[in-house]
Amino acid sequence: MIVSMWMTRNPITIEPATSLTEAASIMAGKHIRRLPVVKQQARIIHPVGIITATDILHAYPPEINPFAVAAPDTKQGGIRAEDIMSRALQTVSPETPIEEAARIMRNEKISTLLVMQKGSLAGLITESDIFRVFVSIFASPGGGVRLTFAVGGQEDVFRIIAPVALRWDVRIVSMISVVQEGRNLCVVRIAGSAVDEMLKELWSSGHSVLNVLRQT
């Protein structure tokens, strides 16, 4: 999966001169928590910063909620987006693998990446989008069994699972391999009437089965 499959396209943006009051009003009205700050030249949308709901909250006194329907007028109304925006922007392309986007967020300790295409802002991808990806991978709307077992470092996971699934006419819904604390693990979702028989064969193959979760 790649970023373009999960990103928010054509995000709402503001200009550097946008007031903090207006930025807060846009966030509250659109139910969003971040706004790219851009300068537009011809058809190129060039991001120069990003402002978040947390940035706005920190700019106001603690007793004031800038996102309230009737937020009181304060001297903060004269602050502009460019005064508090973050200029250290991290970007990816629409073709960036989703796991690379997640790695950048983790390493940089940020929640948002700007998606750039041909020098112009094309979208946003956030940590919430990464969570959606994670849920989609492990969700099992059709029921079945999710199985986690250990494999050897040089073992081909597909060669282990596919023949057993074929013998028992079990459908492989999804399969991923991960490394956790130095162990190579396979997480596979299977469905079919002979799931228990397939599990018994895997047990008897000598592979360490760490978890069996039946999903309904």
N, C-alpha and C positions, 0 to 999 in steps of 0.2 A: 504494500500500500504506500501511496505517496501523499504529500501534503495537499495537493489540489483536490483530493477526494474528501477532505475533511475540513478544509479552511472556510472561513467566512469571506465570501467574495464581495467586492465593492463596499468595503466597510465605511461607516460614517466617519467623516474627518472634520477637523477644524483647522483654522489658520493660526499662525503664531500670535496675531493680534486679538484673537478671540478672548473675551473676558472670562475670568474664572466663574463668574455668576452664570454666564451663558453656557459654559462647558458643563457645569453642574446641572443646569436645566436640561441640556440635551441628554446627559446620562440618565437622569431621572425619568424623562419622558420616553426614552427608547429602551430603558431597562438594560443598559450596558454599563460596563465597569472600566472601559478604557477607550481613549480616542487618539488616533494618530494625528500628529500635527504636521501639516503638509504645506508646501508651496507648489502651485500648479503653473506650469508653463506649457502653453499649447495643449497637447494631449498627455503630457508627462506629469504624473502626480509624484512629486519628489518629497519623501518624508524627511522631516528635520528633527522630529522628536515624538514623544508619546507621553500622554498624561493619563493617570489612573485615578480611580475614585479615592484611593488612599492618599495620593498626592494632594487632592483637593481637600480632603478631611484634615490633613496636617496643616494646610494653609489657613484654616479657620480656627477661631477659638474653640476649645472643647465643648462649650455650652451651646454651640450653634451647629445645626444640621443643615449644610448647604443644599442637601437633596430634598428638603421638605417642600411641600407644594407651595407654601408661602414662606420661603426663606427670608429672614430679615435682611435689610440693606446694611452692609458694613463697609468698612474701608477696604475689605478684601475685594470688593467689586471692581476696584481699579487695577487689580493684578491681572496680568495677561497670561495666556497659556505658555508663551515663551519664557516667562519668568520662573516657572516651576517645572517645566517639562524635562524629561530625561532625554539627553542627547546621545547617550550610548546605546545605539540601536543594533539589535541582532537581526539578521535577515536570512531567509532561505528562499529557494525557488519553488515553483509549483511541483517540480519533479523531484524534490528532495524526499528521500525515504522517510516515512513517518518516525521510524526509530532514531534517525539522525536528528530530527527536530526535537524529539524527547531528550536525547543526549545533550543537546545544546542547552535546553531549558534547565536540565539538572545541573550541568557543569557551571552555567552562568547564574544559577539561582534566580531565574526570571520566569514569568508566567505567560509571556507573549512573544511571538516572533512575527515580524513583518514579512509578508510574502511578496517578493519583487519579480517582475517579469518585464524584460526589455527596458530596464531602468525605471519602471513605473510601479507604483503600489498596486498590487493585484488583490491582496487580501490579508487576513490575519489568521494565525492559528494559535490557540491558547492551550493552557494545561487542561481546561475542561474538554477540549476537543481530543486531547490525548487520552483522557479518561473514557471518552465515548468509544475510541478505538479499542481500548483495553476491554471494555464491556462487550463490544461486538464480537471480539475474538472468543471470549469465554462464555458468552450467553448461549443457552441451549433451549430455544423456544419449542423444539420438537421433542424434548425429553432425551432419554438415553443415559449414557454413563460417561463421566469424565475420569480418565485414568492417568495417573502420574507414576512413571517408573524410571529407574536408573538404567543407563546404557554405558557401554564401554567407550572410551575416547575415540576409537577408530571404527566403531560400529555404525552401519548405515541404518538409521531409524526406519526408513521406508521399507528396506528389505526385511526388517523384523516384523513390522505391523502388517504390511500388505498381504503376504501369503497366509497369515493366520486369519485375517479378515475374509479373504476369499474362501478359505476352507469352511468357515462357519456362516458365510453369506451375511456378514455384518458390514454395515455401511460406515465408512470413516467420514465423520462430519468435518473435523478439523484436526490439524496436528502441528505442533510447534516443538522446537528443541531449545532448551535454555541451559545455561551454566549457572549453578547456584552453589556457593561455598565450595567451589572446586569439583562439584559433581556434575556430570552431564545427564540432564533429565529430559524426558519426553512427556509432553502433556497431549493426550489424544482424546477426542470426543468420538464415541461410537454409538451406533444405534442398530437395533435389530432384535429378533426373537432369540438369537443364540448368543447374546452378549455374555452370559455367565459361562458358557462353554469356552468362549474365546479367552475370558479372564483366567480360567483354569489352565489353559494351555500356556499363557504368558507366565503364570506363576511357575509352572513346571519347567519352563525354559531356563530357569536360573536367574532371571532378571529380578531385581529387587523392586517390588511394587510398593510404592510409598503411600499412595492414597487412591481410594476408589469412591467417587461421589456420584450417587444416582440422582439424576435431575428429572423433574417432572414438569 
